[in-house]
Amino acid sequence: MEAVLVIVDQDGAVLCDMAGGNPTLPRMPFDGRWPPMDSELTDRVRRELGLTTVVLELLDFTTVVLLAADRARPVRADGFAWHGHDAVTGQSRVLDRRAARSRPPASDWFRPGWFERAESYIDGELKGAGRVRLGPSRQIKHWSMSAVLRTPTDRGDVYLKAVLPRLAREPEITRYLASLRIAPFAHIIAMSPGDRWWLAENFGGVDGWAVSTEQRRACLTQLIMVQKETIHRGDELIAAGCVPLTSASLADGVRSIMARDDIWRAPKLAKNLDRALTDEEADRLQALTPYLLECVERLDGAAIPATIVHRDFHPGNVVVRDGEILLHDWSFATVANPLFDLASWLLDVSEPDAAAYLDACFAAWADIVAPERMRDAWRVAKPLAAVVEMMKLIELADIVGPDHDFNWLPMTYGWGRRLLNAAADPDLTINGWR
């Protein structure tokens, strides 16, 4: 694929490719489906253009704005020149929309100067802790929900994470879980609540995507161990920042998202990767409202104890290290039915693996809830778990607004179709998702 690079300087001038005689936005080919939106991209720009930049803002799946450290002409690439934005007007619809917007982006890290402020904060915290920086920070993740920097120090790497206001409770929840002393969690070094960022020690280990299915089953049972420890700790979890998802609020959520014609009746567009629902799919989805409300009542009657729910539980948020399992990224943590965490965990797994995960889950709960009762509860929890995922994604799309909701819309439609499949299979002949 080919990425469109919008490289701007502090004054708003745009770096243009002059190879064809007229100023055009530079393009750069990549092997992956999407270009890297982190330091891998800026490394490539430095190698090929001789220009130091930071990723500033994603405009769509292929267009990214980078901020140049200075206005010097690239030293290792001929045929480039700086021009005003007018020189490239009409070449990129998303860039023209960015130039015309009057409101600042919802994500602070999409604004010039954020990276320098973050670096200054890191330096201050390192100095206070008696640590020495060994090099510049690298951008590890940079999108509408969060920005993550990695900084090398004389006592190991530290990570800065910045998030949207709605997700700023993560460090307090992580510290609370660590205080229970039942499992390893990320070690939070420092927090800046006003900026909604914090520093954490590098926790290392092997990403959950790279471990065996057997090890992943152990990751699932570890989550359940944590969940069981939080039974009857709802007030403490809420005090730490978890938002309760009660039967009443879930029913309200069902009614609210099912009424979102702006989502379900949207046309297929590049911003949603042409994955918007067809009219027939939208009709069937919105017709599920009474069924889903019935599921809420039936799940409430199953009397499964409420626990902490990670709400973004997938192998990418798990690491295995030195025989230990560490669960991280508690940004979306809620107090709710623990079965909801099976939604993202079963995503994209084979049917035999999904069956094995369910067996492991129900066995891990057996000392509190009989496996058959848990399986019966999952029959009505499964479609609701898809709803809970959609609630999360639609909320994020609303927060970041039309400039950046492209990050969330394709996933929203994916969960809408999974919900349709789950509702058509109330007896759970399919263990995972289709």
C-alpha positions in Angstrom: 0.0 0.0 0.0 1.0 3.6 -0.4 0.9 6.2 2.4 0.2 9.9 1.8 2.6 12.0 3.9 1.6 15.5 5.0 4.9 16.8 6.5 4.4 20.3 8.0 6.7 22.7 9.8 5.9 24.8 12.8 4.5 27.6 10.5 2.2 25.3 8.6 4.3 25.0 5.5 4.0 21.7 3.7 6.8 19.6 2.2 6.0 19.0 -1.4 7.4 16.5 -4.0 8.4 18.6 -7.0 9.5 15.6 -9.2 6.6 16.2 -11.6 7.1 19.9 -11.8 4.1 20.8 -9.6 4.0 20.6 -5.8 2.3 17.3 -4.7 2.0 15.5 -1.4 4.8 12.9 -1.0 3.8 9.2 -1.1 5.7 6.3 0.4 5.1 2.6 -0.3 4.8 0.1 2.5 4.4 -3.7 2.6 1.7 -3.9 5.2 -2.0 -3.2 4.8 -1.6 0.1 6.7 1.4 2.3 7.1 3.0 2.3 10.5 1.7 5.2 12.6 4.7 5.4 15.0 8.4 5.8 15.1 8.8 3.2 12.4 7.3 5.7 10.0 9.5 8.6 11.2 12.6 6.4 11.0 11.7 5.8 7.3 11.2 9.5 6.7 14.6 10.2 8.3 16.4 7.6 6.2 14.8 8.6 2.9 14.3 12.3 3.2 16.9 13.2 5.8 14.2 14.9 7.9 13.5 14.5 11.6 9.7 14.4 12.3 7.2 13.1 14.8 3.8 11.6 13.9 1.2 14.3 14.6 -2.2 13.2 13.4 -3.8 10.4 11.4 -6.4 11.7 8.9 -7.6 8.4 7.5 -6.2 4.9 7.0 -3.5 6.0 4.6 -2.9 9.8 5.2 -0.8 10.9 8.2 0.4 14.3 9.2 4.0 14.5 10.5 5.6 17.6 12.2 9.1 18.5 11.1 11.6 19.4 13.7 12.8 22.4 11.6 12.2 23.9 8.2 15.4 22.9 6.6 15.2 21.3 3.2 15.8 17.5 3.3 19.5 16.9 3.0 19.4 13.5 1.4 16.5 13.9 -1.1 16.5 16.2 -4.1 13.3 17.4 -5.7 11.4 18.6 -2.5 10.4 22.1 -1.5 8.3 23.8 1.2 5.1 25.5 0.1 2.0 26.9 1.7 -1.0 24.7 2.1 -2.7 26.4 -0.9 -0.2 24.6 -3.1 -1.7 21.2 -2.3 -5.3 22.2 -1.8 -7.6 19.7 -3.6 -5.1 16.8 -3.5 -6.5 15.3 -0.3 -10.1 15.7 0.9 -9.2 14.8 4.5 -6.3 17.3 4.5 -8.6 20.1 3.1 -11.1 19.2 5.8 -8.3 19.5 8.5 -7.3 22.9 7.1 -10.9 24.1 7.3 -11.9 22.9 10.7 -12.2 25.4 13.5 -12.2 23.1 16.5 -9.1 21.5 18.0 -8.8 17.7 17.8 -10.2 15.7 20.7 -6.9 14.1 21.2 -4.3 16.4 22.8 -1.4 14.6 21.1 -2.6 15.6 17.7 -1.7 19.2 18.5 1.7 20.7 17.9 3.8 21.0 21.0 2.4 18.0 22.8 5.4 15.8 22.1 7.8 18.4 23.6 5.6 18.8 26.7 5.5 15.1 27.2 9.3 14.9 26.8 9.7 17.7 29.4 7.4 15.8 31.8 9.3 12.6 31.4 12.6 14.4 32.0 11.3 15.9 35.2 10.0 12.6 36.6 13.3 10.8 35.7 15.3 13.5 37.4 13.2 13.3 40.5 13.7 9.5 40.5 17.4 9.8 40.1 17.3 8.1 36.6 19.2 9.1 33.5 17.7 9.2 30.1 19.7 7.3 27.5 18.1 8.5 24.3 15.1 10.2 22.7 11.6 8.8 23.3 10.0 6.8 20.5 6.4 6.9 19.5 5.0 3.4 20.1 1.3 4.1 19.4 -0.3 7.2 18.1 -4.0 7.2 17.3 -7.3 8.8 18.4 -7.6 6.9 21.6 -4.1 7.1 23.0 -0.5 8.0 22.5 2.4 5.9 23.9 6.1 6.9 24.2 9.0 4.6 25.2 12.0 6.2 26.8 15.3 4.4 27.5 16.9 5.0 30.9 19.8 3.7 32.9 17.3 1.5 34.9 15.3 0.2 32.0 12.7 1.6 29.6 9.7 3.6 30.9 6.5 4.2 29.0 4.4 7.3 29.0 0.7 6.8 28.1 -1.8 9.6 27.3 -5.5 8.9 26.9 -8.8 10.5 26.3 -10.5 12.0 29.4 -13.0 9.1 29.5 -10.1 6.6 29.9 -7.9 8.4 32.4 -8.9 6.1 35.2 -6.5 3.3 34.0 -3.6 4.0 36.4 -5.7 4.2 39.5 -7.5 1.0 38.6 -4.1 -0.7 37.9 -2.8 0.5 41.2 -5.9 -0.8 43.0 -5.6 -4.3 41.4 -1.9 -4.4 42.2 -2.8 -3.6 45.9 -4.8 -6.9 46.0 -1.5 -8.8 45.6 -3.0 -11.6 43.6 -1.1 -11.2 40.3 1.5 -9.0 38.7 0.3 -5.7 37.2 2.0 -2.8 35.5 4.0 -0.6 37.9 2.8 3.0 37.7 5.7 5.4 38.4 4.0 8.7 38.2 0.7 10.3 37.1 -0.3 13.7 35.8 -4.1 13.8 36.1 -4.4 17.2 34.5 -2.7 16.0 31.4 -4.3 12.5 31.6 -0.9 10.8 31.2 1.3 8.6 33.4 4.6 6.8 33.4 5.0 3.0 33.9 7.9 0.7 34.1 8.5 -1.6 31.2 6.9 -4.9 32.1 8.6 -6.9 29.3 7.5 -10.4 28.4 6.1 -12.1 25.4 3.0 -10.7 23.8 -0.1 -12.9 24.1 -0.4 -13.2 20.4 3.0 -15.0 20.3 2.2 -17.7 22.9 0.6 -21.1 22.6 -3.1 -21.8 22.9 -2.4 -23.6 26.1 -0.7 -20.5 27.5 -3.6 -18.4 26.3 -6.0 -20.6 28.3 -3.9 -19.8 31.3 -4.2 -16.1 30.5 -8.0 -16.5 30.5 -8.1 -18.4 33.8 -5.8 -15.7 35.3 -8.4 -13.1 34.3 -11.0 -15.1 36.0 -8.9 -15.4 39.2 -8.7 -11.6 39.2 -12.5 -11.3 38.6 -13.3 -13.7 41.4 -11.1 -11.8 43.8 -13.2 -8.7 43.0 -16.6 -10.2 43.9 -18.1 -8.1 46.6 -15.5 -5.3 45.9 -17.8 -3.3 43.7 -17.7 -0.2 45.9 -13.9 -0.3 45.9 -13.7 -0.8 42.2 -16.0 2.1 41.6 -13.9 4.3 43.9 -10.9 3.3 41.9 -12.6 4.5 38.7 -14.6 1.5 37.3 -18.0 2.5 35.9 -20.7 0.0 36.9 -22.7 -1.5 34.0 -25.9 -2.6 35.7 -28.9 -4.3 34.1 -30.7 -1.0 34.0 -27.8 0.8 32.3 -27.2 -2.1 29.9 -30.9 -2.0 28.9 -30.6 1.8 28.3 -27.5 1.1 26.3 -29.4 -1.4 24.1 -32.1 1.1 23.4 -29.7 3.9 22.7 -27.3 2.2 20.3 -30.1 0.3 18.4 -31.7 3.7 17.7 -28.5 5.1 16.1 -29.7 5.5 12.5 -26.6 7.6 11.9 -24.5 4.5 12.5 -26.6 1.7 11.1 -28.0 3.6 8.1 -24.7 5.2 7.1 -23.6 4.6 3.5 -20.6 2.5 2.7 -17.6 4.9 2.6 -13.9 4.8 2.6 -13.9 6.1 6.2 -15.6 2.9 7.3 -13.8 0.7 4.8 -17.0 0.1 3.0 -18.1 -2.1 5.9 -21.4 -0.2 6.7 -24.4 -2.4 7.1 -26.8 -3.0 4.2 -30.4 -1.8 4.7 -31.5 -5.4 5.2 -28.8 -5.9 7.9 -29.8 -2.7 9.6 -33.4 -3.7 9.6 -32.6 -7.1 11.2 -30.2 -5.5 13.7 -32.6 -2.9 14.9 -35.4 -5.4 15.1 -33.4 -7.3 17.8 -34.1 -4.6 20.5 -36.9 -6.6 22.2 -34.9 -9.8 22.1 -31.9 -8.0 23.6 -33.9 -6.5 26.4 -35.3 -10.0 27.2 -31.7 -11.2 27.3 -30.9 -8.5 29.8 -33.7 -9.7 32.1 -32.7 -13.4 31.7 -29.0 -12.7 32.4 -30.0 -10.7 35.5 -32.0 -13.7 36.7 -29.0 -16.0 36.2 -27.5 -14.3 39.3 -23.9 -14.3 38.1 -21.8 -12.2 40.6 -20.6 -8.9 39.2 -16.9 -8.5 39.0 -14.3 -6.3 37.3 -14.6 -6.6 33.6 -11.5 -5.7 31.5 -13.7 -4.9 28.5 -10.8 -5.0 26.0 -9.5 -8.5 26.9 -7.5 -9.9 24.0 -4.0 -11.4 23.6 -2.5 -8.0 22.8 -3.3 -6.9 26.4 -1.5 -9.9 28.0 2.2 -10.6 28.4 3.8 -13.8 29.6 7.1 -13.3 31.4 9.3 -15.6 33.6 6.4 -18.0 34.1 4.0 -15.1 35.1 1.1 -13.6 33.3 0.5 -9.9 33.4 -2.8 -8.4 32.3 -2.6 -4.7 31.3 -4.5 -1.8 29.7 -7.5 -1.5 32.1 -8.7 1.7 30.3 -12.3 0.4 29.8 -12.6 -1.6 33.1 -16.2 -1.8 34.4 -18.1 -3.6 37.1 -20.4 -6.0 35.3 -21.1 -9.6 34.4 -17.7 -11.3 34.0 -18.9 -13.2 30.9 -18.7 -10.0 28.9 -14.9 -10.4 28.7 -15.3 -13.5 26.5 -16.4 -11.3 23.6 -13.1 -9.9 22.6 -11.2 -13.0 23.8 -13.1 -15.3 21.4 -12.7 -12.9 18.5 -11.0 -14.6 15.4 -10.3 -17.9 17.2 -11.0 -21.3 15.7 -14.1 -23.1 16.7 -12.2 -25.9 18.6 -10.2 -23.2 20.4 -13.4 -21.3 21.3 -14.9 -24.5 22.8 -11.8 -25.1 24.8 -11.7 -21.5 26.1 -15.4 -21.8 27.2 -14.7 -25.1 29.0 -11.7 -23.5 30.7 -13.8 -20.5 31.7 -16.6 -22.5 33.2 -14.2 -24.8 35.0 -12.5 -21.9 36.6 -15.8 -20.6 37.9 -17.0 -24.0 39.1 -16.3 -23.3 42.8 -18.7 -20.4 42.7 -21.1 -21.1 39.8 -21.9 -24.6 38.4 -20.5 -25.0 34.9 -23.9 -25.7 33.4 -25.5 -22.7 35.0 -22.6 -20.6 33.6 -23.0 -22.1 30.2 -26.8 -21.3 30.3 -25.9 -17.7 31.3 -23.5 -17.5 28.3 -26.4 -18.2 25.9 -27.9 -14.9 26.7 -24.7 -13.1 27.6 -23.1 -13.7 24.2 -25.4 -11.4 22.2 -25.2 -8.8 25.0 -21.4 -9.1 25.0 -21.5 -7.9 21.4 -23.7 -5.0 22.5 -21.2 -4.1 25.2 -18.5 -4.0 22.5 -20.6 -1.8 20.3 -21.4 0.5 23.2 -17.7 1.0 23.7 -16.8 1.7 20.1 -19.7 4.0 19.4 -18.8 6.0 22.5 -15.3 6.4 21.2 -16.5 7.4 17.8 -18.7 10.1 19.4 -15.8 11.3 21.6 -13.3 11.8 18.7 -15.9 13.1 16.3 -16.1 12.9 12.5 -12.5 13.7 12.0 -11.3 10.4 13.6 -14.3 8.1 13.9 -12.8 6.1 11.1 -10.8 4.3 13.8 -14.0 2.9 15.3 -16.7 2.5 12.7 -15.3 -0.6 10.9 -15.1 -2.5 14.2 -18.6 -1.3 15.1 -20.0 -2.8 12.0 -18.1 -6.0 12.6 -19.7 -6.4 16.0 -23.1 -5.6 14.5 -22.8 -8.6 12.2 -21.5 -10.8 15.0 -24.6 -9.8 17.0 -26.8 -10.9 14.1 -25.1 -14.3 14.0 -25.3 -14.8 17.7 -29.0 -13.9 17.8 -29.6 -16.4 15.0 -27.9 -19.1 17.2 -29.5 -18.9 20.6 -28.6 -22.5 21.4 -24.8 -21.8 21.0 -24.1 -24.3 18.3 -21.3 -22.0 17.4 -19.0 -21.4 20.4 -17.0 -18.5 19.0 -17.9 -15.7 16.5 -18.7 -16.0 12.8 
